[in-house]
Amino acid sequence: MNQSQREHIATVMASISNSATSLPARPHDRAIRDSWQRCVEHHGLDPSRMQEARILPWHELREYRQEMEEFRHIAHHGLTVLYKQIAAAGYVLLLTDARGVTVDYLGDADAEISLRRAGLFLGAQWTEACAGTCAVGTALATGKALTVHQADHFDATHIPLTCTAVPLFDPQGQLNAILDISALSSPQPKSSQQLALQIAKLYAHQIENAWFEHRHRNDWVLKLSPASPFVEVSPDFLIAFDAGGNVVGHNHRAQRMLEKELGIDAPPPHSKSTLLGMPIEQLFNTSIDSLPDWLASANGRQGTLERARSGEKLFVTAVQPTRCPPRRTNAADALPAPLAALNGGDAVLQQQLQRASRLLQASLHLVIHGETGSGKEYFARAFHQASDRRERPFVAVNCAAIPPTLIESELFGHLPGSFSGAGSKGRRGLIQEADGGTLFLDEIGDMPLEMQTRLLRVLAEQEVLPVGATRPVPVDVRVISASHHALDRLVAEGRFRTDLFYRLQGARITLPPLRQRSDLDWLIDKLLAGRVEMSAAARRRLHSHSWPGNLRELNNALDYAAAVCDGGRIEVGDLPEGLTTAAASLQVAAGLSQSSGDIDIESLSHSAVVPLTPTQAAFADAALPPEAQLLVQYLRAARWNHSAVARQMGISRMTLYRRMQRFGIQSPVNEG
């Protein structure tokens, strides 16, 4: 800890305890002091404990990015143009979601190490609870744009940084994202960041408007501005109305304008707007039937519209709903968007999705069958988003990843001190966390029998009994369970309760393996998301692979290839080692007999630590069932480091050992 950091800690402590006589007058001093106070009183942070920025691992970050995928796509152009304007001054650009996780990032590749260490990087988590006073976190807490400059930061680790953040709101008035411009260092005066703040506000407004127009392209939209020249190209206010003339969306400036007009207090930044549902007549001296009069093409001129209460005039133009093309008889049109987004034209998957769409409003529980990595959790999330439970929680539980000693308290919760190690505070279980929403139980075939009994009671009685409790708690959950095992076979073997099986399997959805899907090219393009191009030869090689790991393996392969390729184009040599096997070699290897006894990987590959030739890899992998093939690929890539593989797969080492034992996989490396 250097002298400036010690002085900063003392300043923060003195300010919080109100013993500081004065601080230099600055525009945001009150906001900064309030944030410091929240850090201590609400988040329990200690100014003397310096903590480096947290960067989420890729497997966690991917989920956050996927949730923001559509918004990131709309915002991408604005982000790129903005970065070109600020890059020469040493700034980086971060786009975070409403939880403070950086889901998009543009920065200098040559400074990547320093930027990552400072937290100005993809996957960085910036909230007040995590990082103390910071631009993103404080903007999230207050819903206001601000600059947190050097010693404004709560944590002394971050005092070299200057960060400017602007909230982005969705058309329903809720805080949706944060646009942040930051630099590792800057001139000392905070006033030097005023231009950065104004530029960030300008682009945040443009991105908000682009997202609004995308979301409300099928509604009537009024574009309004106090100045005539801007109403078409850069309107201040955007308001969307449904066919009945009621407000269904607005941009943030329109919300603030209308709230002031009507004398309504602004809601908290993470709450929905109170303007939604208001009739147009309550806001303006017009009606929904008059909106065609304001179309730009209606009279070749701009008109003005009076506010209903103040009578103030605004320049206006109207945009009519986009005319939808005539509906085809293709059943794909009937699918809700979250389910339709899972398929690029495969007929078998389409049939399963159509079945699922007819079950959305039913009270049945679902069982999803499919090979490892075939997208069972993606389907479950999409089903939840398409259902009437979408506003409630979606909680995913990997039953194979929770140690048997903890699964009871994790699922059902516990009271304080109810068992050894329970601690002085109770905890809500994951079932309660999913109340009102969807509980996704992955790998349910690995759930211990005694837990199956307790789960059956939850489904039958719609109540959960925490560990140590005497009174059950009512819950309302829809359970979607998944397994790569055939559950009916586990029932026959006595490893799964028959009554739970029938309770869970109200309906069964089977996802086809990737090798049987006809939309591989669509999946490749979707997963690459325009990051890089792919040569025809590399694409043909992907088509020749059997994909034992399905979508997970494809995603990992494309991430790897995109990272190592040169010139933004993936060639055959950029693909992972296991994918460089020719189709002919796979066919030859498929002729090997699959022994039901232990498979000695060392004898098949001579030495799995030494890189295999393509032919050796094909012969070794073909002797295993598909899930075991994927497991061997993970192990071989990690040079048989069991701990590394367990972390990558998101399971415990004991679960990894059990799976290796199940498939008879013997490691050629002695871990000692």
N, C-alpha and C positions, 0 to 999 in steps of 0.2 A: 504494500500500500504506500503510495507516494504522498507528498505533503499536500498537494491539491485535493487529493481524495479525502485525506483526513479533515481538511478544512471544510470540504463539502458536507461530510457526514455531520460535523459539528453545526453547520448552518441549518441543515435539515432538522436536527434534534432541537436546536434552539427555536426555530420557527414553530415547530409542532407544540413545544411547551410554552409558546407565547413569551419567551424571555428575550427574543431578538428585539433590539430597539428599533431597527429599521432595515429595510432592504431597498435597493435602488428601485425607483418607480418605473414600472414597465406595464404595458397593456394587459399582460396575462398573469400578473403576479397573483391576483386573487384566485384565478383558476388553478394556478400551480400550487398555491398553498392549500386550497381545498383538496386537491388531488393527493398531496403529501399526507394530509390528515386522513383521507380515506385509506391510504396505503397502510397506515399504522392501525387505525381504529377498526376498519372493516376487513382488511385483508391480513392483518397480523404480521406485516413485514417489519424487518429490523434494518434501519438505515446503515448500521455498521456491518451488516452481512452482505458482502459483495457477491453477486451471482451472475455468471455468464448467461448470455441469451440461450434459450432452449430452441433447438432445431429438431422438428419431428422427423423420425425415420420415414423413409419413402413409403413403406407399406401403410403407415397411418396417414401420411399426407395425401396419398392417392384418393382416399375416401373423401377428404375435404375438397379436393380438386374436382372430383366427379360430381359432387353436389352443386358446384358452382360452374359446371362445364358450359351450360348454355349462356350464362351471364358473361363468363370469360370470353366466349366467342364473340359476343356482341361488343364487348369493351375493347377487344384486342387492337382494333385500328387506332382508337383514341390513345391507348397506352403507348403504342409504337411511335405515333407522331409526337406525343409529349416527350418521350424519352430522347428522341433526336434533338429536341430543343434544350434539354437540360444536361445531357451527357457530358458535353465539353466543359461544363462547370464543376464536374466531379460528383454529380448527384447520381443516385440510384433510385429506381422506382419500385415500390411495393404495392401490390393489391392484396388486401386481406379480406377474409370473410367476416361475418358479424361476431365470430368468436375470437378474432384477432390472429387467425392463422394465415400466414402469407401463402396465397394460392397462385400468385403470379409475380414475376420478378424480372426486371431488366436492369443489368448492371455491367460494369467493366469486367470482362473475363480475366484480365491480367491482375486484377485486385481481388480475385475470388477468395483467397485464403483470409485476407484481412476483413472482407465483407462478411464472410461466414462467421468468423470469430466475433464480430460486432453484432451479429444477428440481423444484418441487412441482407437477407438471403431467403431463397425459397424454403418454405417450411418453418420459418421462424415464428415463434408464438409471442405476440405482443399484447398483453392485457395488463391492467394495473395489478391484478391479483398475482400475475406471474412475474412481471418485470418492473413493477412500480410505476411511477409517473413516467409516461412516454407518450409520444404523439398519437400513436394508434390507440393505445389503451385509454388515454384520457378522452380522445374523440369518441370512442365507443361508450364511455361512461356518461359523457355529457351530451352527445349528439351534436357537438359544435366543432367547427374547424379551428385549428390552432397550431402554433409552432411551439415545440418543446426544445429549447436551445441550450445545449451544453449543461450548465449547472442547474437548469430547470429540472433535469432528470432526478428521480428519487434515488436510484441506485448509482453509487459512485463509479461503477463499472462503465456507465454509459455517458459520463460527462464530456467526453470529446465530441460526441455526436450532435448534429443539428437535424431535427426531424419536423416536417410539416405534414399534417394529416387533415383530410377533408372527408366527412362522412358522405356516403352515397345511399340514398333512400330508394326503396322500391315504390311502385305505383300505389301501394296500399298504405304508404306512410311509414313503413317500418325500416329501421336502419339495416341495410343489406350488405354493405361492404365499406372499406376504408381505402382511399387513395392516399398514398404516402410518398413524399419526396424527401430523401435523406442524404446526408453526406457524412463521411468519416471525420471531417474537420471543416472549419469555416472561419471567416473573420469573427472577431469577438462580439461586436454589437448584435443584439438580437434583431435590430431593425434591418440588418443586411438580408434577412429572410422574408421581407415583405413581398418582394417580387415573386419568390417561390410560392408564397401563400396565395397570391392572386392568380398565378398560373394554374395552380392545383385546383382552385375553386372553379376556374373557367372550364377546365377539362372534366372536372367532376360533373358539372352541369350538363356538358355535352354528352357524357356517357349515360347519365341518368335519363336524358331525353331519348337517346337511342334505345335504351332498354324499355322505356315507356312505350315508344312507338312500336317496338317489336311485340310487346305484350298486348297492346290494345289495337292491333291492326284490324281486328274484326269488330271494333266498336266505333261509334261516333266520337270524334275528337275535336275539341276547340283549341286552336292555337291563339294565344293572346299576348299582346305586348303594349307597353305605353308608347313606344315609338313605331311609326309605320314601316320604316325600311326593314325592321328585324322580324316582323311577325311571321313571315314565310320561312326565312332561312335560319333564324336563331330566336325563336319565341321565348319570352320569359316564363310564360305560364302554359301548361298543358293540362287539359281536363278531359277525361273519357266518360261517356254516358252509354248506358245500355239502351235497348230499344224502347224502354218505358220512360226514358229521360232522367234516370237516376244515376248519380255519380258512382262509377265503378273503379276509378283510378285518377291519379293526378301526379304531377311532379312536385318536388319539395317546395319550390318557390310558390307554386299555385296553392299548396296547402297553407303556407304561412300567410299568403295574401288573403285567402278566404277566411281563415281563422281570425285574422285581425278585423276583417270586414264584419264578421258575425259576432265578434266579442267572445270567441271560444278560446279557452286555455289550451296551449299546445300540449299534447300527450307526451309521455316519456318516449325517448328515441326508439325503443324496441316494441312500442305498442302500435296497433293499427290506428289509422286516422279515424276521427269521429265524423268526418265529412262523407264517408262512404254511405251510399243509400239516399243521400239528400236529393230531392227533385231539383231539376234545373231552374224552375221558377223561383226557388228560394234563394238562388244565387245571382241570376241575371234576369233582366226584363225581356225574356224570350221563352219559347217552348221548344220541345224536341221536334215538333212538326215544322218549326221555322228554320231549323239548322241548314236545310238545303239552300236557303237564301244566302248563307255565308260561304258557300263553296267558292273557291277561287275562280272556277270556270263559269260560275253562274252569271256574273254580270261584268266580269273583266276588271273589277276594282275591289279594293279593300273596303270593308265596312267597319263600323264601330258598334260596340255592344256596351250597354249600361249595366253596372252592378245594381242589384235589386235594392240594396239598402242605402248606399252612399250616392248612387247616381253617377259615379265617376265613369268616364268612358275609356274603353280600351280598344285598340285596333284588333281586329279579329279575322280569322279565316277558319273554315271548317273542313274537316277531312272525313269523307264518308267511309263506312266499313269496306274492307277489301272483299270483293265478291268472290266467294268460294267457288271452285270449279264444280260442275255437276257431280254428284256422288256416283261412283262406279259400283258395280255389283261385287267388286273385290272385297272380301271380308276384312282385309287389312284396314280399311277405312273405319271400321266399327271399333277398332281397338283403342282404348285410352292411350294417350301419348306415352306415359311411362312404360307400358308394356310394348307398344309398337317400337320404341327405341331399342329394344333388345334384339331385333331381327332385321336382317338385311335382305330377306327374300327366301329363306329356307322354308320349304313347304311343311316339313315335319314339325319344326319349331312353331311355325305359324298356327298349326292345328292345336298344339298344346296351349299357346297363348290365347286362342279363341275360347278354348274350354275354360281357362282361368278367368277370362273377362266376364263370363256368365256367372262366376262364383263370387264376384267382388262384393255384392251386397248381401250374400248369404252369411249365416252364422257358423258355417262349417269351418273346422280346422283343416289344414292342408299338410300333406306330406310330399316333399319334392325328392325324386330319385334322379340320380345322375352320377357320372363318374367324378372323381376328384378333379376340381378345377373347372367344371363345366358351367359354372355361373349360378349356382344355387342361391347364394346370398344376393347376387345382383337381381335375380328373379324375385326373391322375397321382398327386397326393398322396393322394386318397381310395383309389385302387387300392393304393397302397403300404400305407396304414393297414389295409386289409382283408386284406392278404396275410400270409403267415407271416414276411415280412421286416420287419414293422412295428416291431420292437424295434431294428432296425439303422438306419443313417442314410438319409435321403432328401436327395439333393444335386441342386439344380436349376441348370442352366447355360444361359444364353441365348447360343447360338452367334453370333448376329448382333451382340451387344453387346461381345464381346471383340475388341480390335484384332488383326488378322492376325499382327502381330509377337509377340504375347503368348499366343496361343491354345495353342501347343504346350506352353509351360511351365506354363500354367494347368491344362491338362487332364492332362498326364503328369507334372508335377513336374520338379524339376531338382536336380542336385548343387551343392555350393558352388562358385562361380566357374566354372560350366560354360559361361557365355556372358557377354558384356559387359553389366554391370548386374545380374548374378545375385546379387551380394552374397556375404558370407562364410558364410552359412548356407544349407543346402539347404531344399527345400520339397516336401512331399507334394502331388501333383496332386489335382485334384477327383475323378478316377477312383478313386484310392486312398482318398480320404475317404469314398467311397460303398461301400467294400468290405463285403460281406455284405448290403448294402441295395439301394437303387434309385437309378439315375442317370437323371435327366430331362434330355434334350437338346432344348431348345426351339429353334425355327427352325433345325433341322439342315440344311435346304436351303441355308443360307448358310455352311456349313462349307467351308473351302478344300479342294480336291481332295487336297493332300498330307496334310492332317490326316485325311481320310477313309481314306486308306491305313493310317495308324497306328491309327485306331479299329478298322478291320477286324481287325488283328492282335490287338488286345485281346479282341475278341469270339471270334475263332477259337481263340486260344491260352490265353485266360483269364490273361493276364499283361500287365503294363505296363512299359515301359522308360523311366525318367526321362531327361531331357535330360542328357547327359554320363555316363550310367551304362553299364556293360558287361554287367551282369547284370539280367535282368528280375525283376520282383516279382509273385508270383501275386496275382490279385484275383478276387473273385466278385461280380459286379454284374449286376443285371437292368436292361436299358436300356429306357426308355420315351422314344421320340422323337416330336417334334411338328413340324408345319410347316403354314403356311397355303398353301404351294405344293402342287401335285400332284407328288409325288416321281417317279412314273413318267414324267411329262412331262420332269422334269429329267434323268432317265436317258436318255430319247430324245434330248435336246439335248446330251448329253455333259457335263453339269454335275454329275452325281452318279454315283458308281460303281455299276455293276449288281450286283456281288457284295455290296457293303455294303447295298444296297437290300434284297436278298433275305434277308440275314442279319438285318437289323433288323425286317423285316416278317414276323415269325412270326405275327402277328395284326394286324388293322387295325380300329380303332374310329373311327367318324365321328360327330362331335358336331354336332347341328343348329344352324343360326344362330338367334339370338334371335327374329327376325321370323317364324320358322316354329314356334316353341314355343307350346303352349297353356297354359302355366303362368306367364304373365307376372305375374299378380296375386300368385301365391305368391312369386315372386322379389322383387317390389317389397316385399312385407311382410317377407320375410326380410332383405333388405338394409337396410330402415329400422329393423328390430329394435326397434320401439316407440318410437323417438326422437321422432317426430312423427306426426301424422295426415296424410291426403291427401284433398283434396276429390274428389268424383266427376268433376268437369270436368277436373281435372289428371290423374286416372287415365285418362280417355278420351283425353286428348291423348297420353299415353304409349303407349296402344294404337295410335294412328294413326301413330306414328313407325316408320321402316323399320329403325332400329338397325343401321347399318353397323358400329358399333364393338362390337356385341353386349353381353355382360355387363359388360365394362370400361366401355363408354360408359354403360350403365344405372347402374352403381355410381357413376360420376363425377357423372352427372346428379342422382341422389338425394342424394349428399353435398352438392352445390352447393345444391340446393333446400332441404335441411334446414338449411343454414347461413344462408341469406338470408331464410327465411320468418319471419313474425311470428305470435306467438300459438300456436306449436306446430302449425300446420296449413299444409300446402303447397297453394297455389293455382296456377292456370295461370301467372300472372305471375311466380311464383317459379322456374319451370323455366328451364334455360339457353336462350340465344337460339336455338340451332339446333333446339330442340324446339318452338318456338312456331309452326312451319310447319303450316298446316292440311293435312289429308289430301288435299283437292282440289288444292292447289297442288303436292303431291308427284306426283300423277297427271299433271298437266299437264307438270311438269318431266320426268317419265319419258319423254316423247315426244321429248326432245332426242336427236339422234344423238350417239353416243360416238365421237369421233375417236380414231384410233390414233396420231396425232402428238402433238406437244407441246400441252398445255392451258394457255393463258395465263389464270391465275386473275384477273389484273388486268382483262383485257378482259371476263371473265364477270361480275365483281362490281363493275366500275367502279373501286372502290378497296377492297381487302380491309382496309385500316387503318381505314376509316370503317365503323361498324357497318352490317351489311346489314339490309335489311328482310326479313321472312319470305319473301316471294316471291322476292327476289333470292337468298337463301340456298338456297332449294329448287332454282332453276334452275342455280346454280353447282355445287352438290353432286351433282345428278343426272347431270351430265356425266362423273362419275368412277366407277370401280369402287369397291366397298364399302370396301376397305382404304384407298384414296386419299381417300375421303370422310372417314373418321375422321382421317386425317393432316391434311387441310385444316382440319377442325374444331379440332384441337390448335393448328395454326399461327395460325388466325384468332383464337382465344381469347387467344393469347400475343402478338398484334399482330405476328406473323411474327418473333418473337425465337427464332432457331434454337437457341441455347444453352438457353433455358428449356424449349423443347419436348423437346429431347434428354434433359434431366434428368427431366422429368415422365414420359417414356416409358421411362426406364431404359436408354437406348442412347447411343452416342457420336455426336458431331456428324457424323463421317464416314459413319456408318450412316444417319443422317437424310438427309444429302445424297444418298447412293446411292438411298434409297427415293424421294426427290423426283424424282431423275433417272429412275428406273425408270418412274414414273407420268407423267413429263413435267410435273411441277408447277413452275411458275416463280414465284418470290417477287416480289411487287410492291414490296418494300422492298429497297433496296440496302444491304447491311450494311457497305459501304465497305471 
